Amino acid sequence: MRKHDRVNAFIPRAPARDRDPVAIASGVVTVAFGKPIAAAARCHYCPRPATTRDHIVAKTRGGADSWWNLVPACADCNSKKGSDGSGCWCAFCERARFLYDRGHRPSGSGVAGR
């Protein structure tokens, strides 16, 4: 291990989801699965407070529980969208659909990649 590698190993880094240039450019607040949604988080689709996580590519269609496929949403918007994949066309949501189309699936999902 080189000297600068040892030094950099101790510098705490923000999670990848917090450094993602597409999320930052799109103004998307990323959420992790299994972690609480920040109290100040707003719905990705409307200005109301977020109370749930919405899968951009629905789990019923093979979508992943990954930060790049989750956005904060209010319960009304989440239930209205359902498993329909056309909720939003920002760069962040477009990328989630692109990754899904390229075969990114959760392991053991039973949905084959392309």
C-alpha positions in Angstrom: 0.0 0.0 0.0 1.4 3.4 -1.0 1.5 6.2 1.5 -1.3 8.3 0.0 -3.5 5.2 0.0 -3.1 4.8 3.7 -3.9 8.5 4.3 -6.9 8.4 2.0 -8.2 5.3 3.7 -9.0 7.3 6.8 -10.8 10.2 5.1 -14.6 9.6 5.5 -16.4 9.7 2.2 -20.1 10.4 1.6 -22.1 7.5 0.3 -22.1 7.2 -3.5 -25.7 8.2 -3.6 -24.7 11.6 -2.0 -22.0 12.2 -4.6 -23.9 11.1 -7.7 -23.6 13.8 -10.4 -26.9 12.9 -12.1 -28.8 13.2 -8.8 -27.1 16.5 -8.0 -27.7 18.0 -11.5 -31.4 16.8 -11.4 -31.9 18.1 -7.8 -33.0 14.7 -6.7 -32.8 13.8 -3.0 -31.7 10.2 -3.0 -33.0 7.7 -0.4 -31.6 4.4 0.7 -33.7 1.4 1.2 -34.2 0.5 4.9 -33.0 3.9 6.2 -35.4 6.6 7.5 -36.5 9.3 5.1 -35.3 12.7 6.2 -38.0 14.8 7.8 -37.4 17.7 5.4 -37.6 15.4 2.3 -40.2 16.5 -0.3 -42.1 14.3 -2.7 -40.3 13.8 -6.0 -43.5 14.4 -7.9 -45.3 17.2 -5.9 -44.4 19.7 -3.1 -45.9 17.7 -0.2 -43.7 16.0 2.5 -42.4 12.6 1.5 -43.7 9.7 3.6 -42.7 6.7 1.4 -40.1 5.6 -1.1 -41.1 5.1 -4.7 -39.4 2.6 -7.0 -38.9 4.3 -10.3 -38.9 0.9 -12.0 -41.5 -0.9 -9.9 -40.5 -4.0 -8.0 -43.3 -5.9 -9.7 -41.5 -5.2 -13.0 -38.1 -6.3 -11.5 -36.9 -3.0 -10.2 -34.1 -2.9 -7.6 -34.2 -1.7 -4.0 -31.1 0.4 -4.8 -30.7 4.1 -4.3 -30.6 4.8 -8.0 -34.1 3.3 -8.3 -35.7 5.0 -5.3 -37.1 8.5 -4.8 -39.0 10.0 -1.9 -42.7 10.3 -2.5 -45.9 11.1 -0.7 -48.4 8.3 -0.2 -50.8 9.8 -2.7 -48.3 10.1 -5.6 -46.8 6.7 -4.8 -50.2 5.0 -5.0 -51.3 6.9 -8.1 -48.2 5.9 -9.9 -48.5 2.2 -8.9 -46.3 0.1 -11.2 -46.5 2.5 -14.1 -43.0 3.6 -15.1 -43.9 6.9 -16.5 -43.9 9.0 -13.3 -41.1 11.4 -14.1 -38.8 12.0 -17.0 -35.9 13.8 -15.2 -32.3 12.7 -15.8 -32.3 10.6 -12.6 -35.4 8.7 -13.5 -34.3 8.3 -17.1 -31.1 6.7 -15.8 -32.9 4.3 -13.6 -35.0 3.1 -16.6 -31.8 3.0 -18.7 -30.0 0.8 -16.1 -33.0 -1.5 -15.9 -33.2 -1.8 -19.7 -29.5 -2.7 -19.7 -30.1 -5.6 -17.3 -29.5 -4.2 -13.8 -31.7 -6.4 -11.6 -31.7 -7.3 -7.9 -30.1 -10.7 -7.3 -32.7 -13.5 -7.0 -35.5 -11.4 -8.5 -36.4 -14.1 -11.0 -36.4 -11.5 -13.8 -33.8 -12.2 -16.4 -31.6 -9.4 -17.6 -31.0 -8.7 -21.3 
